[in-house]
Amino acid sequence: MTYKIVFFDVDGTLTNYQDGSISTSTKKAIQMLKNSGIRVVAATGRPLSMCAELIDLGIDTFITANGAYVKHQDQIIHKTPVTRAIVKEVNEFACENQHSLSFFTEVLSMNGIQNPTTLKALNETLSLNEFPNTDEEIINKEVYLMCLYADKKSIEKYVHKFPHLKFKRWHPFILNVLEQDVSKSIAVKKVLEHFDIHSSEAIAFGDGENDIDMLELVGYGIAMGNGHESLKMVANFITKNSNEDGIEFALQKLELIK
């Protein structure tokens, strides 16, 4: 099979799941793919502002905010703006109930509710060691995704309060708050359409539960050795851990790089 495009999750996949660094072997592998004419796309839960290191690697197509905002160079391919009234109402309710809420524009901000469990989740998903800033003007901006930090029991009150919204859990302590559906697979389809590439000609790497639909969509799905067990169950191949040159190992197995 001739593959034309590779989608990479970032945290725990392109980055070392232990320290957040990008290995020399992974950097070289990305450059080799690009040199051979294969498109490289980052598909991440991060906002675009947290992708500078990836831009430095020559990646110019980004699926960000778990699929809510997609950009190729300066062109926006896909976005899912949330109604400003919804942003305001959910934010007020989250603050009343002392739950952390994050907002994705091209940058990441939060509602100012801070606790250790939220910070742990931010570290596990975005490699953050401190809370993002609070943006007092967020309700006046175009927000593409909100993430609520709460346990299963707490969500019941949100479902009751906002029956017209979807609350989609992708981490034990994080849920997407959705007015319209958002996923990496929807965003991947938009990218494939943009470049006129069939899904069978695509490869995807991931490590988390929010990568499952992406791996199922493409022609060949690869789970990192450090990945979630549910992701490994849908993968075509399980590579080594992200701290053991897993990207390079899998691409060499597929003979896409030497």
N, C-alpha and C positions, 0 to 999 in steps of 0.2 A: 504494500500500500504506500502511495506517495502522500506524505503529510505536508501541509502548507502553512499550518499555524499551530502554535502551542500556547495554551492558557496556563498561567502559573498563579496559584494562590501565593500570598506573600508570607505572612507570619506563620512560622512553623514549617514552611515549605521552601520558599526561596531563602528565608532566613533560618539560622540555627535556632531550633526551638528552645535552647538553653540560655543563650545570651543575646539573641537578636541580630547577630552579625551575618553578613553574606560572605560565604567562603570564596577563596580564589578560584576553586574548581567550578563553582556555580557561575561566577562572573565570566570565566572563560567559555563555559558551555553556552551561555546566552549569546556571547559574541560569535561563537561558531555557528549557531543557528542563524543569526542575522546574516553572517557572511555567506551562508549557503542559500539565502533567499527565503528562509522560513520566517514568517511573522511571529513576533513575540508579544504577548499581551499579559499584563498584570491584572489579576482578578482578585480584588481584596476587600476586606471590610474597612480598610482605611479610607479617610478622605484624601482628595488629590494632594492637598498640602503636605501630607506625610509620605509622599512618594518621590521626594527629591533624589534620594540615593538610587532609585530605580531609573529615573530620568537620566542620571549620570551614566548609567549602564547602556544607554541608547534605546531604552524602551519608550515608545511614543504613543502607545494605545493603552488606556486604563479603564478597567471596570472598577469603580469605587463604590463605597458605601453599600457593600453586599449586592451590587447590581443596580442601585438607584440612580447612579450618575456615570455616564460613559463618555469618554472623550478620546479622540484621535488627533494628536497634535493640538491645533486650536479649534477643531471642529467638535461640537457636541453631537454625539450619535444618538444618545438616549438619556432622558431624565424623567423623574416622577415627582414633580413638585407637589407638596402637601398644602392643602388649603390653609391660608393664614389663620383663619378662625379655629381650625382644628389644632394647629400648633399652639395657639394661645390657650385653648380649653384644656388640652392634655397637659400642658406645662403647669397651669394653675392647679389642676387636680394632683399632679405628681408632687408639687411643692407642698400642698396641703397634707399629703400622706407621707411626706418625707422620703420620697423615692427619687433616685438619680435618674435624669433624663438627658440624653445627648442629642445634638442636632447636627446634621450633616449638610453643609453647603459645599464649597470647595475646601473648607476648613472644618475643624471639629470644635464644637463648644458644648458646654453643659449648663444645667440649671442651678448649679451651686450647691446641690445636696451632696455631701461627701460622707462616705463611710468606708471602712476597710474592705468589705466584701465587694463593693463597686470597684475599688482600686485594684483588687486582685483580678477581677474580671477584665478590666482594662489592660492589665499587664498580660494576661493570658491570650487576649484576642488582638491587641494592638501594640503590644510590647511597651506600653506606657508605664512609667514609674511615678507619675504625678497626674493630678487632675487637669484636664483642659480648662481654658479660661471660660468665664461666664460672659456671654454676649447679651448685654441689656437691650440690644436692638434686634434680637433674633426674630421676633414676630413680624418685623418689617422686611425680612429678607426671604429669598426663595430657598426653602428647606426641602431637601430631596428625601430625607429619611430621618426618623426619630427612633432612638433605641431606649427602651425602658429597662432599668436594672431592678429586678424584683424576683422573689421566689414564687413558686406555684400558687400558694395560698393567696398571696397579695393580688394576683391577677384577676381573681374573681370579681373584685369591686370595679376594675377597669372594664371588664367585659359587660358588666351590668350598666355602667355609666355611659359607655360608648359602644352600643350594639352595632353601629354602622361601621366600626373599624375592625381590622384584623390584628390580632396579637400573635405573632409568629416567633416561637422560641427557636433560637439557633445556638444557644449556650445555656448551661444550667442556671445562669443568673441574668441572661440578656434576652430581650424580645424585640423584634422589629415591630413598630407601631405603624400600621399600613392603612392608607386610604385606598390604594390600588396595589396590586400584587407586585412584589419586588423579589428577585432572586438572581443568582449568578447565571442560571441557565437562560432566563429571559434576556439578560444582557449579552450573553454569549451569542444567542440567536441574532441579536441586533448587529453585533460585530461581524458575524459570518455573512449576513445579508449585505452589510456595507462593503465588504471586500469580495463578495460573490464567491464565497468558499462554502462547500458542502460540509455538513457536520461530520461526515465520515472521513474527511481530510484533516480533522482537528484532533489534537491531543490535549489533555488537561491533567495537571498535577494538583493535588490538594492534601490537606491533613485533617480538616474539620467536618462536622456534620453539615455546615453550610456549603460544603463543596460537593455533597452527594449528587444533587441534581445536575451540576455541571459535568461531573464524571459520567453520569448516565447519558447525557446528551451527545457527547463527542464520540468520535470513532474509537478512541483508545484512552481509557482513564487510568491514571497512575496514583496510587495512594502512598504517602510517605510511610516509612517504617514506624515513625512516631505518631502516625495518624490515629484517628478514632476508629474503633473496631467496626462500627456501622459503615464507615466509608470503605474500609478494606473489603467488606462483603460485596460491594458493587464494583470494585476496581478490576480492571483487566490484569493489572500487575501491581505488586507491592514492592517498592524499592527500599533501599536502605534509609536510615534516619537522616534528617536534614543536617545533622552534625557529623554525618559519615559520608559526605559527598553523594547523597542519594539522587540528586538531580543528574549529575554527571553519569552515575552508574546506570540509570534507566535509559538515558539518551544514547549511551554507548550500546546497551543491549538492543535498542531499536535501530542501531547503526545510523543514527542521525548526526552523531559527532564521532570523532576518533579519539 
